[in-house]
């Protein structure tokens, strides 16, 4: 048996699998249900678009201290057969819009799904993300995609290798921070709001090697153990770091 299974059976210890990204012992101490997000707080968001099999999710992170809150999560209900449920883009749009319009959001990065609409055959999220770009391009201080011709306020496509590399690098920073805090060798790298859905997705995430280093993924492609909120957590922390570095550069500060 793997050590984790023996510890669970014989010592009644809550453990994760050998390839789990995070265990309850590492993630749970970072929970902080006392934190309150003020509408004036600078916030960054990361959105992960799914369609029917993968969940659609959005997480916000406060720039000042890295406190993370779930903005929304939509996934196929239990016992619903494959192909019987599709996420409602109007509901997603309403939830994200109400949050962005009522808070001081300075960045919103969105990873679009590459699946297509069953009727129009257009990319499922592109039209909505284009609407968000037009709606908030003057509000957002850090854009997901830069460049004169290809600039976009919100799209941050994780299939782009340079973007994947940034995500993997941030995952390494987050993982090291959690482990160091658990060992008593550092401060909390971030906190989270206690949302059980976020905890479930984080504990579902498996370590997955890439050419850039360790990333995270589901235990298999068809798995119903979703991880999209875990992706959004790391993504939001990545956007926070990018925003802080950009702000320091603009102020002429030294970035270490």
C-alpha positions, 0 to 999 in steps of 0.5 A: 500500500502507498503510505497515504493509504496506510496512514488513513487505515491504521492511524485514522489520518486524513491524507491525500493521494501520493500525486495530490497537489495539496493535502488538507493539512497544508490547505486547511490552515490557510482558511480565513472566514473572518476576512471581509472584502471591501468594495474599495479593495483592489481585486484581481479575478481569474475566470476559467471557462468550461461548457458541459464536462468541465466546470466554469469558475471564477476566483477573486484575490485581494491585491493587498494581502492575497485573500481569495474568494469564490465569485462563482462556480457552475458545473454539471449537477450530479446524476446528470448524463453527459450532454444533458447540461450546458452552462448558462452563459447569461447566468455567468455573465450576470454573476461576474458583471455584478461583482466587477461593477460593484468592486474595485477590480483592476484585472480580469484574466479569462481562459476561454474554452476551446469547445464550440457552441452546438448551434452556431459552432463558434467558440463557446466563450469568445463572444462574451469575453469580447463583450467583457473587453469592450465593457471594462477595457478602460476600467482594467489596469492590467490586460490579459493579452497585450499588443497593439493588434492582438490586445485584449483586456480579459483573454488569457489563453492557457493553451498559449505556451508562454501563458502556460509557463507563467501559470506553472511558475506561479504554481511552483511559488504557491506550492512552495509557500504552502509547504513552507508555512506548513513546516513553520518556515514562513508566513501564509502565502495567501488565505481563502474564504472557506468555500467548500467547493474551492477546497474540494477542487484543490484536494481533487487536483493532481500533480501533472508534469509539463515541459515547464515544470509541475502543473495540475490536472484531473486524475483522468480526462473523464473524471468528475472530480473537478479542479477548475476552482483550484486553477482559478485560485492559482491563476488569480494569485498569478494575476495579483503578482503580475499586477504588483510587479507592473505597478512597481515598475510604473512607480520606478520601484526596484522589482526583486 
